[in-house]
Amino acid sequence: MSDATTRPHDLLPLTPAVFHILLALADGEKHGYAIMQEVIRITDGAVRMGPGTLYGTIKRMLEMGLIEETDERPDPEMDDERRRYYRLTPFGERVAQAEAARLASLISIAQSKRLTGGAAS
């Protein structure tokens, strides 16, 4: 789906599953189970992705060019060869940045309308 003419903003808004996976991969490559665990960690347990949601979303993200599978492996003695590792593509990173900016703008508006309990600008 992703080509040279696709802009990050063309994919917004992202689904929560896509954005959570992008966030989970923002600090480095991970295998599927590690992505699920990172999503739980960064949301303090509020979001739990099952394998169907995770791998269905990963498949779409691969097709969109947001992430890629990597052949690199940690220490082979410590790793299961069946695991597939994923990392952000440069395009995926730009999409994540665009979505974060979009959400930050919405939060700013909500704060200005005193909907978040924060101070108005």
C-alpha positions as CSV (number, residue, x, y, z in Angstrom):
1,M,0.0,0.0,0.0
2,S,2.8,2.4,0.8
3,D,4.4,4.1,-2.1
4,A,6.5,7.1,-2.8
5,T,3.4,9.3,-2.9
6,T,1.9,8.2,0.4
7,R,2.3,10.8,3.1
8,P,2.1,10.1,6.8
9,H,-1.0,12.3,7.2
10,D,-2.8,10.2,4.6
11,L,-3.0,7.3,7.1
12,L,-4.4,9.3,10.0
13,P,-6.1,8.7,12.3
14,L,-4.5,5.4,13.1
15,T,-6.4,2.7,14.8
16,P,-5.4,2.2,18.5
17,A,-3.9,-1.2,17.7
18,V,-1.6,0.3,15.0
19,F,-0.5,3.2,17.2
20,H,0.2,1.0,20.2
21,I,2.4,-1.3,18.0
22,L,4.2,1.7,16.6
23,L,4.8,2.9,20.1
24,A,6.0,-0.5,21.2
25,L,8.5,-0.6,18.4
26,A,9.7,3.0,18.7
27,D,12.6,2.1,20.9
28,G,13.8,-0.9,19.0
29,E,12.8,-4.2,17.3
30,K,10.8,-6.8,19.1
31,H,9.1,-10.1,18.4
32,G,5.4,-10.5,18.7
33,Y,5.1,-11.6,22.3
34,A,7.5,-8.8,23.3
35,I,5.2,-6.3,21.5
36,M,2.2,-7.6,23.4
37,Q,4.1,-7.2,26.7
38,E,5.3,-3.7,25.8
39,V,1.7,-2.6,25.0
40,I,0.6,-3.9,28.4
41,R,3.5,-2.1,30.1
42,I,3.1,1.3,28.4
43,T,-0.7,1.3,29.0
44,D,-0.4,0.1,32.6
45,G,-2.4,-2.9,31.6
46,A,-5.3,-0.9,30.1
47,V,-4.7,-2.4,26.7
48,R,-4.2,-6.1,26.1
49,M,-3.9,-7.3,22.5
50,G,-4.6,-10.9,21.8
51,P,-2.6,-12.8,19.2
52,G,-5.3,-12.5,16.5
53,T,-5.4,-8.7,16.9
54,L,-1.7,-8.4,17.1
55,Y,-0.8,-10.6,14.1
56,G,-3.6,-9.3,11.9
57,T,-2.5,-5.8,12.6
58,I,1.1,-6.6,12.0
59,K,0.2,-8.1,8.6
60,R,-1.6,-4.9,7.6
61,M,1.3,-2.8,8.9
62,L,3.8,-4.8,6.9
63,E,1.6,-4.2,3.8
64,M,1.4,-0.5,4.5
65,G,5.2,-0.2,4.9
66,L,5.0,0.9,8.5
67,I,7.1,-1.9,9.9
68,E,9.4,-4.6,8.4
69,E,10.5,-8.0,9.5
70,T,14.1,-8.2,10.3
71,D,16.5,-11.2,9.9
72,E,18.7,-10.0,12.7
73,R,18.5,-12.1,15.8
74,P,19.8,-11.7,19.4
75,D,22.1,-14.4,20.7
76,P,21.0,-17.6,18.8
77,E,21.6,-19.6,22.0
78,M,19.0,-17.5,23.8
79,D,16.4,-17.1,21.0
80,D,13.7,-19.3,19.5
81,E,14.3,-19.5,15.7
82,R,10.5,-19.4,15.1
83,R,10.2,-15.9,16.4
84,R,9.7,-13.1,13.9
85,Y,11.2,-9.8,14.8
86,Y,9.8,-6.4,13.6
87,R,11.0,-2.9,13.5
88,L,9.7,0.5,12.4
89,T,10.5,1.7,8.9
90,P,11.5,5.3,8.4
91,F,8.0,5.8,7.0
92,G,6.5,4.1,10.0
93,E,8.4,6.4,12.3
94,R,7.1,9.5,10.4
95,V,3.5,8.1,10.6
96,A,3.9,7.6,14.4
97,Q,5.2,11.1,14.8
98,A,2.3,12.5,12.8
99,E,-0.2,10.6,14.9
100,A,1.4,11.7,18.1
101,A,1.3,15.4,16.9
102,R,-2.4,14.9,16.0
103,L,-3.2,13.5,19.4
104,A,-1.2,16.2,21.2
105,S,-3.2,18.8,19.3
106,L,-6.5,17.2,20.4
107,I,-5.3,17.1,24.0
108,S,-4.4,20.8,23.8
109,I,-7.9,21.6,22.6
110,A,-9.4,19.5,25.4
111,Q,-7.3,21.3,27.9
112,S,-8.3,24.7,26.6
113,K,-11.9,23.6,27.1
114,R,-11.1,22.4,30.6
115,L,-12.0,18.8,29.8
116,T,-8.9,17.1,31.1
117,G,-8.5,18.6,34.5
118,G,-5.3,20.4,33.3
119,A,-4.8,24.1,33.2
120,A,-6.2,26.0,30.2
121,S,-3.7,27.6,27.8
